Structures are given as structure tokens and as C-alpha cells.
Amino acid sequence: MGYEEMWRDLLPIGRVSGGGHRRFSWTPADRECRAWFAEEAGRRGLTVEEDRNGNLFAWWDVPGERRDAVLTGSHLDSVPDGGAFDGPLGVVSSLAAIDLLRERGVTPARPLGVAVFAEEEGARFGVACLGSRLLTGAIDPVRARGLRDGDGVTWADAMAADGHDPEAIGPDPDLLAGIGCFVELHVEQGRALDVPVGVASAIWPHGRWRFDFTGQGNHAGTTLLRDRHDPMLPFAQTVLAARDAAARHEAVATMGKVHVTPNGVNAIPSIVRAWLDTRAPDDAAVRATVAEIRAAAEKAAGEHGVAVALAEESYTQVVDFHPDLRDRLATTLGGAPVLPTGAGHDAGILSAHVPTAMLFVRNPTGVSHAPEEHAETGDCLTGVEALATALEDLLTS
Ligand SMILES: [Zn+2]
């Protein structure tokens, strides 16, 4: 299938009425995405394999052992109501780039793999890049098995229900050892590009923290203000403190997910559980921002007789992409601009183990993780050309 046909088949999978996508790990939409990938890879004569961690690989092999492979690809899962491009653009472009390499008559000197990493967004189980973290040993498999979704279902149970063996998850040094480098193409997620394609320099350090504000549930009508221990109040102050702290440290901080217990209109909440996402150009700025937010939360909680607990759910240090690979890509692409990003990617996880680089495709509005996420077809096709050119350089030298 050509480029347009691949999108035609992929776009409806997991699409919700508002136009966004819900493609969560081990759900029917996820299964459909995986089937779509296997079919497209099979059509191209690629060998599709699933590793022990639920990551898919489609291989264009060369005679002999699979070693020093060039890996590309991205992910197909989405955030709630996510856009069409974040992840899928890298997968579709990788397959289209293979078509282009064959049209150009390229004979690879080493294997080429297209990866589809599992649970990149962490939308269902809370830890981003879970598939690549498991592969590289960046997360303890025991912890991963026990991660729970919003309904209390564990990663292990969800994986098993979809026909995969959760006991087998964990680091896969043999698979990693065969990979010579990784190049992930991704839609750009700010408004940082004024040309169609750029090369990534770094990923900002970023993390997720969970606040539990525990107060006392009570009647909204009869409980005097002075008698209340309302956890919503310190939560609200924490949201505002996060914004202020981020501004002071040239960071970004977001509280975009909150669970209120019991979540009743006429009830003072007993527990407010809320998640903080913080990112900045360097580790010190992230740490300082979170420390200030924590201090503000504790102060506000104290003022309202509410207990607060803070747990770090994940943290990823600054990723500087492989300088030689980065420069090689920028040069091969005729001096493409080099830029950092505040968004996390599997490429950031892989980069601790193999030389890794990223290509970004222009996003005219900068909107991402929302249905309005967009990239122009012309820019996407320029991205396919750029990826094919970069892969050809890596495969044939
Ligand atoms: Zn992504």
C-alpha cells in the first residue's frame, strides 16, 4: 500500500467521535494497530517479530546474522483523544521509506528494522516508553507487571488477556546487541521548525509525580468552613504554584490529570489525587521546580489540615543524542536545522544503549496530544524522503 492508502487504513483505528484517537495498550484498538502493521510489513516481505515486551519489529534482513542493524520506527499507541501523527507518522514514514529505498534500487549492507514500541505514551499504565524501558532494562519487570490502569487492571493481566506472556518481560540484551543505531522520525510538537524537516539535538529531562491530598469527606451544606479539611483547596493552590515555579525556572509544569474521591457535587472531597508533569532544559531546573511545588503543596495542605504525600512515578534525565549521528544526519539532509524538544520518546530510552537520532517533521500549529495535531502532506512526504536518504546513508556505508 502506498503512503495515502496506509493512512486511509490506519486513521479509523481507535478514532473517537471528537476526531482524536484512543489507542491504549492491549485494547482492541491496539490489537488492530498491530494487525495493520503486520499486514503492511508482510506486504513488503519484511519479517515481523514480537519481542518479549510487546514491541513489534519488521525486518528487512540481509544474508547472515542480524547484527549492526539500522533501526527506525516509532509507536502506534496514543494519549486519550490523541492526534493522528504522534507515533504513527514515524511508523508510516518508515514503511514508505522502505518503498522509496527499493525504488531507488538500494541494496542494504546491513539489516533494517522498523520498530513499533509498546505503551510509549504511558496513557494506560502511567509509565511512558514502557516497551523500550523494559527492552533496555530501564524499569524493573516486577514493577512493570504490577503497574495498574485506571480500573485497577495490571500490566501483567492486560498483557496476558491479550495473549502475551507477562512472565517473559524484561531486558533483552541479545536483541539490543544486534542494533547498530536507531533513527526515529516524529512529528514536531511545538512550533520549533520553519522548514519541513529538522534533526533533534536533545530531549529535555522530564518526570511525573503524583500528589495525594487526603482530607475529610463531609457534607457540602452542613459543614462549617472552619470545620473543613478540604483537599481540593491545597490541590488548587498547588496547580497555581506549579505555574509560578515553572515560570521562575524556565521550565514547564502541568497538572492535567486529577481524581477526586468521591467526586460528588454536594460532597467535600476526602481525597484529591493529582499528577504533575515537569520538564526543563536541565535536571537542576526540573528538580528545583518540583521542590518549590512540593513546598507550596505542603504549606497549603498544612493550612487546611490536609495530609499530602508526593511520589515520583517516573524520571528521565536529559538525553543528548549521539553527536556524530546527529551531525551526519544534518549534513546528509543538506544542513537541516538541529533543535531540542520537551517531548519524551523511545529514542531517548534507546539512546543510552545505541547511537540514536531523531528527525522531526514540521507541525504548523504546534498542537500535539490533541485531535487538532497536524502536519501537511507535503511536509510528511519530505520527511519520508529525508528518512529514506538518512537510512540509505547508514545502510550502505
Ligand atoms: Zn510520540
Boltz pocket constraint, residues with backbone or C-beta under 6 A from the ligand:
constraints:
  - pocket:
      binder: B
      contacts: [[A, 75], [A, 86], [A, 87], [A, 120], [A, 186], [A, 344], [A, 345]]
      max_distance: 6.0
